[in-house]
C-alpha cells in the first residue's frame, strides 16, 4: 500500500512539475510567439490558461504556486507587466484559485463555480486597477484586452474545467 501511495505521489509531482515548466516556458516565449505568428497571444490570457490547466490537472498548492509566481517570472524576464501590475495580477490569479475551490465546495453547479471564480476575480482586479489608476500609481487604460475576448476566453476555460472535472468525478 505504501508503494502505491509513493507511486501516486511521484506521478502527481511529475505532472505538477511538468505543467509548471511548460507554463514558465509558455510565458517566457509568449512575446516571441506573438511576434513569430503575428498574433497577440496575450489576448488568450496565457497566465490564466496555465492556472486553469493547473486547477484541472494538478492540485491546489500548485495552482497557488503558479498564480503567485507566473506574473513575477514574466516581470523578471521581460519587465512586463510593470511591478505594481505584477502584484495585481498575482492577487487576481490567487483570488481565482481561492474562489474556484470555495465555490466548487459550496455549489452543486460546477460550471457556475468555475465561471464565477473567473468573473469575480476579474471584477476585483478591475476595481483595484481602477483605484491604482485614480491614485496615479499605474498608467494605461482600465481595460486593455477587449471585454468580449475576455468573456470568450472565460467561457472556454470554464467549459474546459467543467468537462474535465466532471469526467474525473465519474
C-alpha positions in Angstrom: 0.0 0.0 0.0 2.8 2.4 0.8 4.5 1.7 -2.5 1.2 2.5 -4.3 0.9 5.8 -2.4 4.5 6.7 -3.2 4.0 5.9 -6.9 0.9 8.1 -7.0 2.7 11.0 -5.2 5.6 10.6 -7.6 3.2 10.7 -10.6 1.4 13.8 -9.2 4.7 15.5 -8.6 5.9 14.8 -12.1 2.7 16.1 -13.6 2.8 19.3 -11.5 6.5 19.9 -12.3 5.9 19.3 -16.0 3.0 21.7 -16.1 5.0 24.3 -14.2 7.9 24.0 -16.6 5.6 24.3 -19.6 3.7 27.2 -18.1 7.0 29.1 -17.4 8.2 28.3 -21.0 5.0 29.5 -22.5 5.1 32.7 -20.5 8.8 33.1 -21.4 8.2 32.6 -25.1 4.8 34.4 -25.4 6.4 37.6 -26.8 8.5 35.7 -29.4 5.5 33.5 -30.4 3.3 36.6 -30.8 5.9 38.2 -33.0 6.6 35.0 -34.9 2.9 34.2 -35.7 2.0 37.9 -35.8 -0.8 37.2 -33.3 -1.4 39.0 -30.0 -1.2 35.8 -27.9 -1.5 37.8 -24.7 -5.2 38.1 -25.6 -5.8 34.5 -24.6 -4.6 35.2 -21.1 -1.6 32.8 -21.0 -1.3 33.1 -17.2 -4.9 32.3 -16.6 -4.6 29.4 -19.2 -1.7 28.0 -17.2 -3.7 28.4 -14.0 -6.8 26.7 -15.4 -4.6 23.8 -16.5 -3.1 23.6 -13.0 -6.6 23.6 -11.4 -7.7 20.7 -13.6 -4.6 18.6 -13.8 -2.6 19.2 -10.6 -3.5 20.3 -7.1 -4.4 23.4 -5.0 -0.8 24.1 -3.9 0.5 24.0 -7.4 -2.3 26.3 -8.7 -1.4 28.8 -5.9 2.3 28.5 -6.8 1.6 29.3 -10.4 -0.8 32.2 -9.5 1.9 33.8 -7.4 4.9 33.1 -9.5 3.9 33.4 -13.2 3.4 37.2 -13.1 6.7 37.6 -11.2 8.5 35.4 -13.6 7.2 37.4 -16.5 8.2 40.6 -14.8 11.7 39.3 -14.1 12.4 38.1 -17.7 10.7 40.8 -19.7 9.9 43.7 -17.4 6.3 43.2 -18.3 3.9 43.8 -16.7 5.2 46.7 -14.6 5.9 45.7 -11.0 2.6 47.1 -9.5 0.6 45.3 -12.1 2.6 42.1 -11.5 1.3 42.2 -7.9 -2.2 43.0 -9.1 -2.2 40.0 -11.5 -0.8 37.7 -8.8 -3.6 38.8 -6.5 -6.2 38.3 -9.2 -5.0 34.8 -10.1 -4.7 33.8 -6.4 -8.2 35.0 -5.8 -9.3 33.0 -8.8 -7.8 29.8 -7.2 -9.3 30.6 -3.8 -12.8 31.2 -5.3 -12.6 28.2 -7.5 -12.1 25.9 -4.5 -14.5 27.8 -2.4 -17.3 27.8 -4.9 -16.8 24.2 -6.0 -17.2 23.1 -2.4 -20.4 25.2 -1.9 -22.1 24.8 -5.3 -23.6 21.8 -7.0 -23.1 23.6 -10.3 -19.5 23.1 -11.3 -19.8 25.3 -14.4 -21.1 28.2 -12.3 -18.3 27.7 -9.8 -15.6 27.8 -12.4 -17.0 30.8 -14.3 -17.9 32.6 -11.1 -14.4 32.3 -9.8 -13.0 33.8 -13.0 -15.6 36.6 -13.3 -15.4 37.6 -9.6 -11.6 37.7 -9.7 -11.7 39.8 -12.8 -14.1 42.3 -11.2 -11.8 42.6 -8.1 -8.9 43.1 -10.5 -10.6 45.9 -12.3 -11.7 47.6 -9.1 -8.2 47.5 -7.8 -6.7 48.6 -11.1 -9.2 51.5 -11.3 -8.1 52.6 -7.8 -4.4 52.4 -8.8 -5.1 54.4 -12.0 -7.0 57.0 -10.0 -4.1 57.3 -7.5 -1.7 57.6 -10.5 0.2 54.6 -9.3 -0.4 52.9 -12.6 -0.5 54.2 -16.2 -2.6 53.0 -19.1 -6.1 52.0 -19.8 -8.5 50.3 -17.4 -9.4 47.6 -19.9 -6.6 46.7 -22.3 -8.0 43.4 -23.5 -11.5 43.8 -25.1 -14.2 42.5 -22.7 -15.7 40.4 -25.5 -12.4 38.5 -25.8 -12.2 38.1 -22.0 -15.8 36.7 -22.0 -15.0 34.2 -24.7 -11.8 33.0 -23.0 -13.5 32.8 -19.7 -16.3 30.7 -21.2 -13.8 28.4 -23.0 -11.7 28.0 -19.8 -14.8 27.3 -17.8 -16.2 24.8 -20.2 -12.8 23.0 -20.3 -12.8 22.8 -16.5 -16.4 21.7 -16.4 -15.9 18.9 -18.9 -12.7 17.6 -17.5 -13.6 17.8 -13.8 -17.0 16.2 -14.5 -15.2 13.4 -16.3 -12.8 12.9 -13.3 -15.6 12.7 -10.8 -17.4 9.9 -12.8 
